[in-house]
Amino acid sequence: MTKNDERPPESGGIASTEGAGLAARFQALLSVAESMTSCRDPDELFRKLSAELQRIVSFDRIGVTLYDPQRRVLHTQVLDPPSMDIILRLDVAAEDTPMGWVIESQEPLIIGDVATETRWLDTITRCREEGVGSFCVLPLTTARRRVGVLGFGRYDPVTYTAADVAFLGDVAKLVAVSIENALNFDDAQAAQRQLAAERDHLQLLLDVTNALVSSLDLSGLLPVVSSLLERVIPHEFTALALREPAGEDLVVQAAAFKSGRPAEVMEGRRLPIASSPSGRAFTTRRTQVFGEEELAAWSAEATRVLGEMGIHAMCCVPLVVGDDALGTLTVGSVEPGAFTATAVALIEEVARQVAIAVANAMAYRQIAELKDKLAEERLYLESEIRTERAFEEIIGESTALRHSLQQVEVVAPTDSTVLVLGETGTGKELVARAIHDRSGRRARTFVKINCAAIPSGLLESELFGHERGAFTGAIAQKIGRFEVANGGTLFLDEVGEIPLELQPKLLRVLQEQEFERIGGTKTIKVDVRLIAATNRDLRAMVEEQRFRDDLYYRLDVFPIHVPALRERAEDIPALVRYFVHRLARPMNRHVEVIPTETLDALRSYPWPGNVRELANLIERAMILSPGRTLEVPLDELARRRPAGVTDERGLAAFQGVDRARILRTLKETNWMLGGPRGAAARLSMKRTTLQSIIKRLGIEKPA
């Protein structure tokens, strides 16, 4: 296109054919507009513009100049149409240039012959050197701004008519809109990239915050922080160093390597505050960035080791909370220029959050140490208290009782099954509670059940539960005591009363810790510690085949014998004072004196009902004692003297009944002891108490 005979016939700079009118020009212009609407890249738009405009405008060079109004700078690029290469990119001041004049005046500029032009010498000289003989410059202006100028250059002088200039003005308007759209799209993309970068930045800080608040373990925290930083700052090494209390060194608490090196390579290393990169950051409380040569100048051993690993750049940020400097966060890279201003600013933001996490971890560690110390002191004080009175509800200092309580202390921390043996009224339930309260299950439930107080037909349902419709009357699902006691302790009182047919199921629970409800098929797993108690001789029952031997051996893992009250008579005065004190307030009594002869009489009594019988007697005595002196009905005890007691001070107590009355009641009830119409109910006592009295009186059922 550098030869005139290769172009279509011309009228000035506008391509035309004979008979072609203005309509043809605008039809070509419309085609150009349609081809440029989808173009968003400025360089691509420039090339496409050159290709399309050659259909309606003849030129040898085409240039587009964009105007920066803030700096008053022109960004010019010139394209060679045959090669479609941009042959010139130039940034010049707007003053003293043809392009600046057009932007300022908003008028087209026609230079028909460059050889005769005397203005704008720099631009004209450059045109002459490039062989440009004439050019036309038109303003690119939209409704919102002055975009720049559009220029057409020819190697030979050209004369442009008024119609040509008007048409080129329309071309410029179209080009201005296209370029502005492309620039707006480019600006939008830049803004979108900036927003994406800010979003990634905030997301990184959020992820770091979430990682910090979810962990107090510094060694496990640092790899997470390192992996989060890796998203935006490629690096090889991260380390957290804290100052030793009253020390002159920083100690590396945690380290992480991207190459897979073990953290132990750096963890525990000492960094002298006076002679290490981290020490300088710690001392100055300002971020320090070191290059390879600067790192080589430090004498610290840890710095030398990192250099051997290929660390060529390092960023050390002080960890400061309030007025306290805690340590440093160090990031190392194998790239010498890795730590740009943007990267350093981001590391500093992360370091501020890490500093808060470190302060919290250190505070938590101090609290934990104080808590452990207080726990040790508490254990010591509790042991001292137990030395004085280990079992608050079990009163007594006798040798027999102390031996039993020592066994409780021994077995309580374990989960072993315990069998508590003793007569009725000796306090077997208190012993079971003491075992539970001193075990690891003390925070969970202590569930008790009296196997003798529940009819044998309902005992299985009480222990294991039942499903709805399992039997007549089962209108809803019932959860058994084993499920209620899951995680805790189950106390089976009077275990000798469990029917033979139920004992195998109980044995399975003890061995496998699983069972099924009555009427159910689902196996239920539980974690229950069992404590059993009985006043019967289970070994004799085993020999008589009234109790399963395998269940007996499973229960008899650790037997504890609770002594009868007559075996620890020296505890009676303390028990009497305890019951008097406990009953004084609810009964509105003010008993202060307990006669010596009364205590002597109570000590000599055999107490077949044990502590329960003594408690009942003292309650009766409190009712009969309106004054300051405890008045115990000793004459009533004398009338209840049992057979075989010959001590003149000996007293017998069998719940206020005599042998004749018991025999008469047994005959009337056909020797039925339990139930609402049984002998025990008529005599106003428990069935087990009546059984004990019958045994001691030697009463036997007629053949």
Order of alpha helices (4+ residues) and beta strands (2+ residues): beta-beta-alpha-alpha-beta-beta-beta-alpha-beta-alpha-beta-beta-alpha-alpha-beta-beta-beta-alpha-beta-alpha-alpha-beta-beta-alpha-alpha-beta-alpha-beta-alpha-beta-beta-alpha-beta-alpha-beta-beta-beta-alpha-alpha-beta-alpha-alpha-alpha-alpha-alpha-alpha-alpha
